[in-house]
Every structure is written in structure tokens, then in C-alpha cells.
Amino acid sequence: MSMDALKSIKLTEDEADDLKKQAVQKAREIVVAAEREGDSLLRNVTKEAQQNSQVLLEKAEREAETEVELLRKTHEKQKQILIKKANAGMQKAVSMIVGKVVDLNGNR
């Protein structure tokens, strides 16, 4: 083989090595960029999920407060009804006791 042919082969091999190195470097850069983008997406999704969970929690708290207030009003009404019944029963009991005491003394 001639010297020119060997130089041409060596030059071609060197160019091929350079292309391989460039391809490896480019692949690394792509991987790094993909990792950065993935990290960024993960942070954004996590932040959005936290915001959504906060909104849902606040909504649940408002609904719970509304339900508690409704239950409180219902129980207050039931309490007032029971108090009225107890007072009415108390009046009846007092009348019955007074009637028995009067009967025992002969005064009616």
C-alpha cells in the first residue's frame, strides 16, 4: 500500500473517532438535559399537587364547618324542644304534688 492510502485510512479512522466522541458527548448532553427537564417537571407537578391538595383540604374544612353548624342548630332545636317538654312535665308534676299535699291536709 502506498503511504497516501495509509494516511487516508488513518485520517478516516481519526475522523471516525472524533465523530464517536462527539456522539458520546452529545448523548451525555441529551441525558443531562432530559434529567433537568424531568426534575423540573417533577417539581412543577409536586407543587401543583400540593396546591390542589391545599384547595381540597380547605374545601373539605368549609364543608365540615357547614355540616357542624347545621348539626349544632339541629341539636339546639332538639334541646329547646326537650326543655319545653321538661318544663311542661315539671308543671304537671308540681300540680300533682300540690294536689296530693292538699288532699292529705283535707284542704282542697
Number of C-alpha atoms within 10 A of each C-alpha: 5 7 8 9 10 11 11 12 12 12 12 12 12 12 12 12 12 12 12 12 12 12 12 12 12 12 12 12 12 12 12 12 12 12 12 12 12 12 12 12 12 12 12 12 12 12 12 12 12 12 12 12 12 12 12 12 12 12 12 12 12 12 12 12 12 12 12 12 12 12 12 12 12 11 12 12 12 12 12 11 12 12 12 12 12 12 12 12 12 12 12 12 12 12 12 12 12 13 13 13 13 12 11 10 8 8 8 10
